[in-house]
């Protein structure tokens, strides 16, 4: 797993704090261009951000409520999505008195709802006609659209793992300057 710059870690920590305090949601963080699936936080950091004991994180992992990604050495790393799930689980458990089975079901339905909202938004955009399709280098159909921020995003379909390539502002009518490649989705 690649090392992450300290500035990027601070940005992710600030977003995690906003998620935990309900000042932001995953859609807002995602719209900022941060990868909500990037494993950034170690067990101690995740526990502190979510307000739970590290042993609770391990229990949630065993139960499948929040399953962190693993480094090559086997250490757990939590994503912004995991932090959000942890905070929601804590609120549902402590404030609402819901058991872990109920929490698991609620979080699953919320994530399904979020994915359906994203799909609906994507389909509406396609109906509005701001999508352009081209053939990728590997022969796959690739959707290319110009975002309002004058940045380009390329979404690859196929393997169930879309690839988002964000490029910098245009330098002229044909050249774009790549700035980031982010793997999104499961």
C-alpha positions as CSV (number, residue, x, y, z in Angstrom):
1,X,0.0,0.0,0.0
2,X,1.5,3.3,-1.0
3,X,2.3,6.0,1.6
4,X,0.0,9.0,1.7
5,X,1.3,12.5,2.0
6,X,0.6,14.2,5.3
7,X,-1.5,17.0,3.7
8,X,-3.7,14.3,2.2
9,X,-4.0,12.5,5.5
10,X,-5.0,15.7,7.2
11,X,-7.7,16.3,4.5
12,X,-9.1,12.8,5.0
13,X,-9.0,13.3,8.8
14,X,-10.9,16.5,8.5
15,X,-13.5,14.8,6.3
16,X,-13.8,11.9,8.8
17,X,-14.4,14.4,11.6
18,X,-17.1,16.1,9.5
19,X,-18.7,12.7,8.8
20,X,-18.7,11.7,12.5
21,X,-20.2,15.1,13.6
22,X,-22.9,14.9,10.9
23,X,-21.6,18.1,9.2
24,X,-21.1,16.1,5.9
25,X,-22.2,12.9,4.3
26,X,-20.4,10.5,2.0
27,X,-22.0,12.0,-1.1
28,X,-20.6,15.5,-0.1
29,X,-17.1,14.0,0.5
30,X,-17.3,12.1,-2.7
31,X,-18.2,15.2,-4.6
32,X,-15.1,16.9,-3.3
33,X,-13.1,14.3,-5.2
34,X,-11.8,12.4,-2.2
35,X,-11.9,8.6,-2.6
36,X,-14.2,7.3,0.2
37,X,-12.7,3.8,-0.4
38,X,-9.1,4.8,0.2
39,X,-7.7,2.9,3.3
40,X,-6.2,5.7,5.3
41,X,-6.8,5.2,9.0
42,X,-5.1,2.7,11.4
43,X,-7.1,1.1,14.1
44,X,-6.3,3.7,16.8
45,X,-7.1,6.6,14.5
46,X,-10.3,5.1,13.4
47,X,-11.4,4.3,16.9
48,X,-10.5,7.9,18.1
49,X,-12.4,9.5,15.1
50,X,-15.5,7.3,15.5
51,X,-15.5,7.5,19.3
52,X,-15.3,3.8,19.9
53,X,-12.8,1.5,21.7
54,X,-10.3,-0.3,19.4
55,X,-11.6,-3.6,20.6
56,X,-15.0,-2.6,19.4
57,X,-13.5,-2.2,15.9
58,X,-12.1,-5.7,16.0
59,X,-15.5,-7.1,17.1
60,X,-17.3,-5.2,14.3
61,X,-14.7,-6.7,11.9
62,X,-15.4,-10.2,13.2
63,X,-19.2,-9.6,12.9
64,X,-18.8,-8.1,9.4
65,X,-20.4,-4.8,10.4
66,X,-17.3,-2.8,9.3
67,X,-14.7,-4.8,7.5
68,X,-11.4,-2.8,7.0
69,X,-9.0,-3.4,4.2
70,X,-5.6,-5.0,5.1
71,X,-2.0,-3.9,4.4
72,X,0.4,-6.4,3.0
73,X,1.5,-7.0,6.6
74,X,-2.1,-7.7,7.8
75,X,-2.7,-4.4,9.6
76,X,-6.2,-3.1,9.4
77,X,-6.8,0.2,7.5
78,X,-10.1,2.0,7.6
79,X,-11.7,4.2,4.9
80,X,-13.9,7.2,5.1
81,X,-16.9,4.9,4.4
82,X,-15.8,2.7,7.3
83,X,-15.5,5.7,9.6
84,X,-19.0,6.9,8.6
85,X,-20.4,3.4,9.2
86,X,-18.7,3.2,12.6
87,X,-20.1,6.6,13.7
88,X,-23.6,5.6,12.5
89,X,-23.4,2.2,14.3
90,X,-22.3,4.0,17.5
91,X,-25.2,6.5,17.2
92,X,-27.8,3.7,16.4
93,X,-26.5,1.6,19.3
94,X,-26.1,4.2,22.0
95,X,-28.9,6.7,21.1
96,X,-31.5,4.4,19.6
97,X,-30.8,1.2,21.5
98,X,-30.7,-0.9,18.3
99,X,-28.9,-4.3,18.4
100,X,-26.0,-5.2,16.0
101,X,-28.2,-7.2,13.7
102,X,-30.5,-4.3,13.3
103,X,-27.6,-1.9,12.8
104,X,-26.1,-4.1,10.1
105,X,-29.4,-4.2,8.2
106,X,-29.9,-0.4,8.5
107,X,-26.4,0.4,7.3
108,X,-26.8,-2.1,4.4
109,X,-30.1,-0.4,3.4
110,X,-28.6,3.1,3.7
111,X,-25.7,2.1,1.5
112,X,-28.0,0.5,-1.1
113,X,-30.1,3.7,-1.0
114,X,-26.9,5.8,-1.5
115,X,-25.8,3.7,-4.5
116,X,-29.3,4.0,-6.0
117,X,-29.2,7.8,-5.6
118,X,-25.8,7.9,-7.3
119,X,-27.0,5.7,-10.1
120,X,-30.2,7.9,-10.5
121,X,-28.0,11.0,-10.6
122,X,-25.8,9.5,-13.2
123,X,-28.7,8.4,-15.4
124,X,-30.3,11.9,-15.2
125,X,-27.0,13.4,-16.3
126,X,-27.0,11.0,-19.3
127,X,-30.5,12.0,-20.2
128,X,-29.5,15.7,-20.1
129,X,-27.0,14.9,-22.8
130,X,-23.7,15.9,-21.2
131,X,-22.1,12.5,-21.7
132,X,-19.9,11.5,-24.6
133,X,-18.8,7.9,-25.2
134,X,-15.6,6.7,-26.8
135,X,-13.6,3.5,-27.1
136,X,-11.0,2.9,-24.5
137,X,-7.5,1.6,-25.4
138,X,-8.6,-1.9,-24.3
139,X,-11.8,-1.8,-26.4
140,X,-14.2,-1.1,-23.6
141,X,-16.8,1.7,-23.9
142,X,-15.7,4.6,-21.8
143,X,-17.9,7.5,-20.9
144,X,-16.3,10.9,-21.0
145,X,-18.0,14.1,-19.8
146,X,-16.9,17.6,-19.1
147,X,-17.6,18.5,-15.4
148,X,-18.7,22.0,-14.5
149,X,-15.3,22.6,-12.9
150,X,-13.7,22.3,-16.4
151,X,-12.0,19.1,-15.3
152,X,-12.5,15.8,-17.2
153,X,-13.7,12.6,-15.6
154,X,-13.5,9.3,-17.4
155,X,-15.7,6.5,-16.0
156,X,-14.8,2.9,-17.1
157,X,-17.5,0.2,-17.1
158,X,-17.0,-3.4,-17.4
159,X,-15.4,-5.4,-14.5
160,X,-17.7,-3.8,-11.9
161,X,-14.8,-1.6,-10.8
162,X,-15.2,1.7,-12.5
163,X,-12.0,3.7,-12.9
164,X,-12.2,7.5,-12.4
165,X,-9.5,9.5,-14.0
166,X,-9.5,13.2,-13.1
167,X,-7.5,15.4,-15.3
168,X,-6.4,19.0,-14.8
169,X,-7.7,22.0,-16.8
170,X,-7.3,22.1,-20.5
171,X,-4.0,23.5,-21.8
172,X,-5.5,23.9,-25.3
173,X,-8.4,22.3,-27.2
174,X,-6.8,18.8,-27.3
175,X,-4.4,18.4,-24.5
176,X,-5.3,17.6,-20.9
177,X,-2.9,17.2,-18.0
178,X,-3.5,14.1,-15.9
179,X,-3.5,14.9,-12.2
180,X,-5.0,11.9,-10.4
181,X,-6.2,8.3,-10.9
182,X,-8.6,6.9,-8.3
183,X,-10.2,3.5,-8.2
184,X,-13.8,3.8,-7.0
185,X,-16.4,1.3,-6.1
186,X,-15.9,-2.2,-4.8
